[in-house]
């Protein structure tokens, strides 16, 4: 039998599994079905992520590789 994980580790690994299976956006949407909040995901995403064009994003990905 596997050892029971601490709650924080369980949440972290569980969310990682959802992201791997569903992708980040759908994982968040899945969680939101069970935990409604007053947060606006789209507004938060827009505030946190840089305002890069598709060309800029592709260039930066290529630079990392």
C-alpha positions, 0 to 999 in steps of 0.5 A: 500500500502506498503511503498517504501524502500530506495534504499540500503534496496531494493537492500539488501532485493531483493538480499536476496529474490533471494538467498532464491529462487535460492541459492547464486551462481545462484542469483549472476549469475542472477544479472550478466545478468544485470550488467556486471563487470570486476570482476571474481567471481570465483577468488574472491570466492577463495581468500575470502573463506578458503581452507577447505576440505569437511571433514573440512567443515562438521566438522565446521558445526557440531561444530556450531550446 
